[in-house]
Amino acid sequence: MTELRSVFDDLVRFETRLWNVIDERLQAERGVTLANLNVMLVIEATPMCRVFDIARALEITVGGTSQAVDRLAKAGWCARTSHPTDRRSSLVELTADGTAVLRAAAPFFDEELERLLAAPLSGAALARLAESLRALRHSAAPSAPASDAIGARAAE
């Protein structure tokens, strides 16, 4: 039987390494962090996007998401507007500057994913990995949506 702690270590360490490599290159070459890009991808993919929608898609807290949106707004990359039917929430939209940053960074992000995930694996191995990770993710949080905004966007 596979040693589960070893699997855990490989999974977590790979995720950390993957995040750090992409984040460092995005910052150096596109001037945006991976955390900010992640939020911006959700905003772009989610009609009438609320902070709650971002939190749910990224599986982070609403408080942390609100702070992330505030950082994007401070940078001039997104804006909050009043929700037309719910006074308790606001809508989050990318600004023209935010859209420009996203347009510059997203293809670079995709190239890095290709280099770090797709290139080392066969198509079949990558498909098995994707299927396995999706199954694990949903078994760990059965109330999570079937696909997140970024995953749904990538599948289009």
MIMARNU-929653 format. One record per residue (C-alpha): y, x, z. Coordinates in pm, whole numbers, plus 32768, in hexadecimal, padded with zeros to 4 digits. Layout:
N
YXZ/...
END
This chain:
156
800080008000/816080777FB2/8217810280DE/83267FFA8114/841380E381CA/840781CF80A4/845080B17FB4/857080458092/85FA81A880A0/85E281D37F27/868780837EE6/87A680B27FDB/87E4821E7F84/87E181D37E11/88D480B47E3E/89BC81947F08/89A982AD7E0B/89D881BC7CE5/8B08811C7D8B/8BA5826B7DE8/8B7783097C91/8C0581DD7BD8/8D1E81AD7CD4/8D8983197CBF/8D8A83187B42/8E4081C87B2D/8F5082447C15/8F7783907B61/8F6B830879FE/8FE981A17A18/90B381977B5B/8FEE807C7BF9/8EE780747D0B/8D957FD87CD2/8DDD7EE77DF0/8F197E6E7D42/8E6C7E5B7BF2/8D547D8C7C8A/8E4E7C8F7D10/8F0B7C877BC7/8DCA7C467B04/8D817B187BE0/8EE37A947BBD/8ECF7AB37A44/8D7B7A087A32/8DCA78E97B20/8EA277C57AAC/8F8F77507BBF/8F1E78777C93/8F4A78607E0C/8F1C79707F11/8DE078B97F7C/8D5478D77E1A/8D897A4F7E1C/8CEE7A727F76/8BBE79AC7F0D/8B8E7A6B7DC6/8BAD7BBF7E6E/8AF87B547FAC/8C107BCF808E/8CDC7B21819A/8DFE7A3B8146/8EDF7B118224/8E7F7C50816E/8EAB7B9F8022/90037B218084/906A7C8580D9/8FE27D007F8B/90AA7BF47ED4/91E07C567F9B/91B17DC17F29/91917D517DBF/92C77C787DE2/93897D997E7D/93267E717D51/93A27D5C7C6A/92487D197BDC/92177BB47C55/92DF7A927CDF/929179727DC6/930C78187D6D/92F076CE7E23/91B076107DE2/920F74C87D39/912273EF7E06/90D074B87F40/91F17522801E/910775FD80EC/90BA76EB7FD0/916D77A37EBE/910878087D61/90F179757D01/914579E57BA0/91667B357AFB/92C47B957A91/930C7C30793E/92FF7D8779E7/91B67D2E7A8D/91237CBD7942/91937E0678A3/90EE7ECF79BA/8FB17E027997/8FAC7E2D781C/8FCB7FA57844/8ECE7FC87960/8DBC7ECE7906/8D397F8677D0/8D3880CD7894/8C77801E79AC/8B7B7F9C78AE/8B5380FB781B/8B0F81877976/8A0D807879BA/896780CA7870/8962823C78C4/88EA82187A2C/880580E67A18/879580A378B5/877282037828/86778283792B/8599814E790A/84E180AD77EB/85527F51778C/841B7EBF782E/844E7F88796E/85BA7F187985/85537DAE7950/844C7DCE7A66/854C7E6D7B4C/86477D587B07/85407C4D7B44/84C87CF57C83/86257D237D10/86807BBA7CBF/85477B3E7D70/858A7C197EA0/86F67BB47EAE/86A57A437EA7/85897A597FA1/86747B0B8095/878179FE806C/86E478BE7FEB/883078037FFB/88D078F67F02/892078727DA7/882378B67C94/891279A67BEA/8A587A3D7C57/8B907A2E7B81/8B707B957B0D/8A007B737AB9/8A3F7A2F7A03/8B5B7AD27944/8A837BFB78E2/89747B117863/8A627A66776F/
END
